[in-house]
Amino acid sequence: MTGAAHRGSPKPSGAKAGAEIGSNQDDLPVSRKRYLREKSAREAAEVLLEEKSIELFRANRALRELNATLEQKVEERTEELLEATAAREEFLACMSHELRTPLNAIIGFSECIHYEMFGQIGNAQYKEYIGLIHQSGQHLLSLINDLLSFSKINSGEYEIVWEKVDVKKTIKTAIRMLQQTASTKNITLDYRLQGSGHSLQADGRALYQMLLNLLSNAVKYTNPGGQILVHFRRCSREALLAVADSGIGIDKKDMDKVLLPFGQARSAYVISSKSDNTGQDNTGQDNRGQDNTGLGNTGLGSTGLGLPIVKSLVELHGGRFCLRSIVGKGSLAVLHFPLETGQPETELPETELSERT
């Protein structure tokens, strides 16, 4: 029965059996080839990865060596720069002190001669010359003082001596110093104090220098017949000291430049060249180094350190310096001094600039 059943089971034909055997034989080589291809690709990728890793390692090592070299060069250059800066500051300070001593003598003796303290000169031309000598000495001393202050500030040697300063007295003293020069140009100098508190915790010497620098610039670049106003007020958290003038103004593109050391606006060169070359101001009047006393002058140039010194000194007080200007209308310089309580006060509004100039 079993044998009959076995004998009765169907057998594959010869063609079909051959096809199945051939198919098995073909599948084995394809799988092998695929395996070999994948293995070869993996080995190639591993070799490439190893090569790239070596290249990356070498590049990183070269970069570290380069960074180390650059850092060393930067340190060397920085040390050289610090040494050069220290030498420059020492030279400026030394020369400033050495020059101030004879200059003070020149200024003092020329003033005595000009005012004929020990007798008449006898010649009007000599009196004019001695006045020019005095004003030139004053101008040179001012430049030296600016250089000395700038040197101390840059080297970190300028120390703020805190004290209670009478702002009204400081303003009146600064105005009195420039009143003669302003009068020769028919410029009105005035001040306004707002509120009841007119004192300020600050360095009195630095405050006077800041105010004098601002007023000097205002007088220098204000046309004859102009106005200059000093304004002070205490707010809730700030004290504002402002100088407004009706001068030639500063172009917007020059605003950053004038706050840099030795930087000057183009308008400063224009007004200086007009005064030096023609001896006349914008009204056509001759003012070539001459006035009633011989002790005032507005045609002299400057170092371009006045505003940078003001900015640095107010920042040493923890405050800030704001400058706004309209060409042909005037400028407004504001010193912000921080107080202890209250809320920060905003800057003087734009309308005050036009009102005071």
C-alpha positions as CSV (number, residue, x, y, z in Angstrom):
1,M,0.0,0.0,0.0
2,T,2.7,2.3,1.0
3,G,4.8,1.3,-1.9
4,A,1.8,1.6,-4.2
5,A,1.2,5.1,-2.9
6,H,4.9,6.0,-3.3
7,R,4.9,4.6,-6.7
8,G,1.7,6.5,-7.4
9,S,3.1,10.0,-6.3
10,P,3.8,12.4,-9.2
11,K,7.5,13.0,-10.1
12,P,8.8,16.3,-11.5
13,S,9.6,16.3,-15.1
14,G,13.2,16.5,-16.2
15,A,13.0,20.0,-17.5
16,K,11.5,21.4,-14.2
17,A,14.0,19.6,-12.0
18,G,16.9,21.0,-14.1
19,A,15.5,24.5,-13.8
20,E,15.4,24.3,-10.0
21,I,19.0,23.0,-9.7
22,G,20.2,25.8,-12.1
23,S,18.4,28.4,-10.0
24,N,20.2,27.3,-6.8
25,Q,23.5,27.3,-8.4
26,D,23.0,30.9,-9.8
27,D,21.8,32.3,-6.4
28,L,24.9,31.3,-4.6
29,P,27.4,33.2,-6.8
30,V,25.2,36.4,-6.7
31,S,25.0,36.4,-2.9
32,R,28.8,35.8,-2.7
33,K,29.5,38.6,-5.1
34,R,27.2,40.9,-3.1
35,Y,29.0,40.0,0.1
36,L,32.4,40.6,-1.5
37,R,31.3,43.9,-2.8
38,E,30.0,45.0,0.5
39,K,33.1,43.8,2.3
40,S,35.3,45.6,-0.2
41,A,33.3,48.8,0.2
42,R,33.5,48.6,4.0
43,E,37.3,48.0,3.9
44,A,37.7,51.0,1.5
45,A,35.5,53.2,3.8
46,E,37.6,52.1,6.8
47,V,40.8,53.0,5.0
48,L,39.4,56.3,3.8
49,L,38.1,57.1,7.3
50,E,41.5,56.2,8.8
51,E,43.3,58.5,6.2
52,K,40.9,61.3,6.9
53,S,41.3,60.8,10.7
54,I,45.1,61.1,10.2
55,E,44.7,64.2,8.1
56,L,42.4,65.7,10.7
57,F,44.8,64.9,13.5
58,R,47.7,66.5,11.6
59,A,45.6,69.6,10.8
60,N,44.5,70.0,14.4
61,R,48.1,69.6,15.5
62,A,49.2,72.2,13.0
63,L,46.4,74.5,14.1
64,R,47.4,74.2,17.7
65,E,51.0,75.0,16.8
66,L,49.9,78.0,14.8
67,N,47.7,79.2,17.6
68,A,50.5,78.8,20.1
69,T,52.8,80.8,17.8
70,L,50.2,83.5,17.3
71,E,49.5,83.7,21.0
72,Q,53.2,84.1,21.7
73,K,53.5,86.9,19.0
74,V,50.4,88.6,20.4
75,E,51.9,88.5,23.9
76,E,55.2,89.9,22.6
77,R,53.5,92.7,20.6
78,T,51.2,93.5,23.5
79,E,54.2,93.7,25.9
80,E,56.0,96.0,23.4
81,L,52.9,98.1,23.0
82,L,52.5,98.5,26.7
83,E,56.1,99.4,27.1
84,A,55.9,102.0,24.3
85,T,52.7,103.4,25.8
86,A,54.3,103.7,29.2
87,A,57.3,105.4,27.7
88,R,55.1,107.8,25.8
89,E,53.0,108.6,28.9
90,E,56.1,109.1,31.0
91,F,57.6,111.4,28.3
92,L,54.4,113.4,28.0
93,A,54.1,113.8,31.8
94,C,57.8,114.7,32.1
95,M,57.8,117.2,29.3
96,S,54.5,118.7,30.4
97,H,55.9,119.4,33.9
98,E,59.2,120.7,32.4
99,L,57.4,123.1,30.0
100,R,54.8,124.4,32.5
101,T,57.4,125.9,34.8
102,P,59.0,128.4,32.3
103,L,55.6,129.0,30.7
104,N,54.1,130.1,34.0
105,A,57.0,132.6,34.4
106,I,56.4,133.9,30.8
107,I,52.7,134.3,31.4
108,G,53.2,136.0,34.8
109,F,55.9,138.4,33.7
110,S,54.1,139.3,30.5
111,E,51.0,140.0,32.4
112,C,52.9,142.3,34.8
113,I,54.4,144.1,31.8
114,H,51.1,144.4,29.9
115,Y,49.3,146.0,32.9
116,E,52.4,148.2,33.5
117,M,52.6,147.2,37.2
118,F,56.0,148.8,37.6
119,G,55.8,151.7,35.2
120,Q,54.6,152.6,31.8
121,I,55.9,150.8,28.7
122,G,55.9,154.0,26.6
123,N,55.2,152.4,23.3
124,A,51.8,151.1,22.2
125,Q,53.3,148.6,19.8
126,Y,55.3,147.0,22.6
127,K,52.1,146.7,24.7
128,E,50.4,144.9,21.8
129,Y,53.3,142.5,21.4
130,I,53.4,141.7,25.1
131,G,49.7,141.0,24.9
132,L,50.3,138.5,22.1
133,I,53.1,136.9,24.1
134,H,50.8,136.5,27.0
135,Q,47.9,135.0,25.0
136,S,50.2,132.6,23.2
137,G,51.7,131.5,26.5
138,Q,48.2,130.9,27.9
139,H,47.2,128.9,24.8
140,L,50.3,126.8,25.0
141,L,49.8,126.2,28.7
142,S,46.2,125.1,27.9
143,L,47.5,122.6,25.3
144,I,50.1,121.2,27.7
145,N,47.5,120.8,30.5
146,D,45.3,118.9,28.0
147,L,48.1,116.6,27.1
148,L,49.0,116.0,30.8
149,S,45.4,115.2,31.7
150,F,45.0,113.0,28.7
151,S,48.3,111.2,29.7
152,K,47.1,110.6,33.2
153,I,43.7,109.4,32.2
154,N,45.1,106.9,29.6
155,S,47.6,105.6,32.1
156,G,45.0,105.2,34.8
157,E,46.9,107.6,37.1
158,Y,44.1,110.2,37.3
159,E,42.6,109.8,40.7
160,I,39.1,111.2,41.5
161,V,39.1,113.2,44.8
162,W,35.5,113.2,46.0
163,E,34.2,116.3,47.7
164,K,31.1,118.4,48.0
165,V,31.4,120.9,45.1
166,D,29.6,124.2,44.9
167,V,28.4,124.0,41.3
168,K,27.3,127.7,41.2
169,K,30.7,128.9,42.3
170,T,32.4,126.6,39.8
171,I,30.2,127.9,36.9
172,K,30.8,131.5,37.8
173,T,34.6,131.0,38.0
174,A,34.7,129.2,34.6
175,I,32.6,132.0,33.0
176,R,34.8,134.7,34.5
177,M,37.8,133.0,33.0
178,L,36.4,133.2,29.5
179,Q,34.3,136.4,29.9
180,Q,37.0,138.6,28.4
181,T,37.5,136.4,25.3
182,A,33.7,136.2,24.8
183,S,33.3,140.0,25.2
184,T,35.8,140.6,22.3
185,K,33.4,138.6,20.1
186,N,30.3,140.2,21.6
187,I,29.2,136.7,22.9
188,T,26.7,136.6,25.8
189,L,27.8,134.2,28.5
190,D,25.1,133.3,31.1
191,Y,24.1,130.5,33.4
192,R,20.8,129.1,34.9
193,L,20.4,127.0,38.0
194,Q,17.2,125.0,38.4
195,G,15.9,123.8,41.8
196,S,17.3,124.4,45.2
197,G,20.2,122.0,45.4
198,H,23.3,123.4,43.7
199,S,26.0,121.1,45.1
200,L,27.4,118.0,43.7
201,Q,29.6,115.2,45.1
202,A,32.5,115.1,42.6
203,D,36.1,116.0,42.0
204,G,36.1,119.8,42.0
205,R,39.2,120.1,39.9
206,A,37.9,117.7,37.3
207,L,34.5,119.4,37.2
208,Y,36.1,122.8,36.6
209,Q,38.2,121.4,33.8
210,M,35.2,119.7,32.1
211,L,33.2,122.9,32.3
212,L,36.1,125.1,31.1
213,N,36.8,122.8,28.2
214,L,33.1,122.9,27.1
215,L,32.9,126.7,27.5
216,S,36.2,127.1,25.6
217,N,34.9,125.1,22.7
218,A,31.6,127.0,22.8
219,V,33.3,130.4,22.7
220,K,35.8,129.3,20.0
221,Y,33.1,128.1,17.6
222,T,30.4,130.6,18.3
223,N,30.1,133.5,15.8
224,P,30.2,137.1,17.1
225,G,26.9,138.1,18.6
226,G,26.1,134.6,19.7
227,Q,24.9,133.2,23.0
228,I,26.2,130.6,25.4
229,L,24.2,129.3,28.4
230,V,25.3,127.0,31.2
231,H,22.5,125.1,32.8
232,F,22.5,122.9,36.0
233,R,19.7,120.9,37.6
234,R,19.4,118.0,40.0
235,C,17.0,115.3,39.1
236,S,15.8,112.3,41.0
237,R,18.8,110.2,40.3
238,E,21.0,112.4,38.1
239,A,22.5,115.8,38.1
240,L,22.7,117.5,34.7
241,L,25.3,120.1,33.8
242,A,24.8,121.4,30.2
243,V,26.4,123.9,28.0
244,A,24.3,125.2,25.0
245,D,25.6,127.5,22.4
246,S,24.5,129.2,19.1
247,G,27.7,128.2,17.3
248,I,28.5,126.7,13.9
249,G,27.4,123.2,15.0
250,I,28.8,119.8,14.2
251,D,27.8,117.7,11.2
252,K,26.3,114.3,12.1
253,K,29.1,112.4,10.3
254,D,31.7,114.2,12.5
255,M,30.0,113.5,15.9
256,D,31.9,110.3,16.6
257,K,35.2,111.9,15.3
258,V,35.1,114.8,17.7
259,L,35.0,112.5,20.7
260,L,38.1,110.7,19.6
261,P,41.6,111.9,20.8
262,F,43.0,114.5,18.4
263,G,39.8,114.4,16.3
264,Q,38.3,117.6,15.0
265,A,35.2,118.3,12.8
266,R,35.7,119.8,9.4
267,S,33.8,122.9,10.5
268,A,36.6,123.5,13.1
269,Y,39.2,123.6,10.3
270,V,37.0,125.9,8.2
271,I,36.5,128.5,11.0
272,S,40.2,128.3,12.0
273,S,41.4,128.8,8.4
274,K,39.1,131.8,7.9
275,S,40.4,133.4,11.0
276,D,44.1,132.7,10.3
277,N,44.1,133.4,6.5
278,T,41.9,136.5,6.3
279,G,41.9,137.8,9.9
280,Q,38.2,138.3,9.7
281,D,35.2,136.6,11.2
282,N,31.9,136.0,9.5
283,T,30.8,139.6,10.0
284,G,33.8,140.9,8.1
285,Q,35.4,142.5,11.1
286,D,39.2,142.2,11.6
287,N,40.0,140.1,14.7
288,R,43.5,138.9,13.8
289,G,44.8,138.4,17.3
290,Q,43.7,141.8,18.5
291,D,41.4,142.9,21.2
292,N,41.1,145.7,23.8
293,T,43.5,144.1,26.2
294,G,45.6,141.9,24.0
295,L,44.9,138.9,26.3
296,G,42.2,137.1,24.3
297,N,42.2,135.1,21.1
298,T,39.8,132.8,19.4
299,G,41.7,132.1,16.2
300,L,44.2,129.6,17.7
301,G,43.9,125.9,17.0
302,S,43.6,123.1,19.4
303,T,44.8,119.6,20.0
304,G,41.4,118.0,19.7
305,L,41.6,116.7,23.2
306,G,39.0,118.9,24.9
307,L,35.9,116.7,24.4
308,P,37.7,113.4,24.8
309,I,39.0,114.6,28.2
310,V,35.5,115.7,29.2
311,K,34.1,112.4,28.2
312,S,36.8,110.4,30.1
313,L,36.5,112.6,33.2
314,V,32.7,112.3,33.5
315,E,33.0,108.5,33.0
316,L,35.5,108.4,35.8
317,H,32.7,109.8,38.0
318,G,30.4,107.0,36.8
319,G,28.5,109.3,34.6
320,R,28.1,109.8,30.8
321,F,28.6,112.5,28.2
322,C,26.0,113.4,25.6
323,L,26.5,115.7,22.7
324,R,23.9,116.9,20.2
325,S,24.4,119.5,17.5
326,I,22.6,121.1,14.6
327,V,24.8,122.6,11.9
328,G,24.3,126.4,11.7
329,K,22.3,126.5,14.9
330,G,24.5,125.3,17.7
331,S,25.4,122.5,20.1
332,L,24.3,121.1,23.4
333,A,26.8,119.2,25.6
334,V,25.3,117.5,28.7
335,L,27.2,115.9,31.6
336,H,25.2,113.3,33.5
337,F,26.4,112.8,37.1
338,P,24.7,109.9,38.9
339,L,23.1,110.5,42.3
340,E,22.1,107.9,44.9
341,T,18.3,107.7,44.9
342,G,15.4,107.9,42.5
343,Q,15.0,107.1,38.8
344,P,17.3,107.9,36.0
345,E,16.5,111.2,34.2
346,T,16.3,111.5,30.5
347,E,18.4,113.8,28.5
348,L,17.5,117.4,27.9
349,P,14.7,117.5,25.3
350,E,15.4,118.6,21.7
351,T,13.3,121.8,22.2
352,E,15.7,123.1,24.9
353,L,18.5,123.1,22.4
354,S,16.7,125.5,20.0
355,E,15.4,127.6,22.9
356,R,18.8,128.2,24.4
357,T,20.6,128.8,21.2
